Amino acid sequence: MSRSVDFARLDLKDALDLAILIEDEAQERYEEFAEQMEVHHTADAAKFYRFMAENEAKHGAELAARRKVFFGDAPTRMSRSMLWDVEAPEYDKARAFMSPRKALEVALESEIKAHDYFTAALPFLSDPDVKALFTELQGDEVEHKALVQAELAKLPPEPEIDVEDLVDEPVGQ
């Protein structure tokens, strides 16, 4: 979701800055999830979240390089306070003992969420360069979604027992 982004007034520099912030937020969240999975000895899920963090970092670096070519070191008017969980997985999605399938399903939700964000913004964009960038980003999310779906297709089905049913509830001390 976006806070205080007036899509009709976005110029290309602002749009690139916003896209970079979205990638940074997603990268950081995937890194946090990977660390959580490592603490819970859920190596396969941690490995996948590291992979996703690397992808987000790579995409963010590509956008930053593009911004540098067009706008040099011009200051940004965009800030993280203007967005929340655009592409980043929601905090409550990480679970102890998460299976690789569950980790992939969380990533798939995030890619769909990002696609929906760019799709919803398109009708409000007035600058043709910004519209072209958002259309490109929308297409990138379709590719990312396909990548995650391909990985999901390789996995065996989930066991009948959900590990969440075996996790103890927190107790008061």
Secondary structure, DSSP 8 states (H G I E B T S, - for coil): -BSS--GGG--HHHHHHHHHHHHHHHHHHHHHHHHHHHHTT-HHHHHHHHHHHHHHHHHHHHHHHHHHHHHTT------GGGBSSSSS--GGG--TT--HHHHHHHHHHHHHHHHHHHHHHGGG---HHHHHHHHHHHHHHHHHHHHHHHHHHHS----SS-GGGGS------
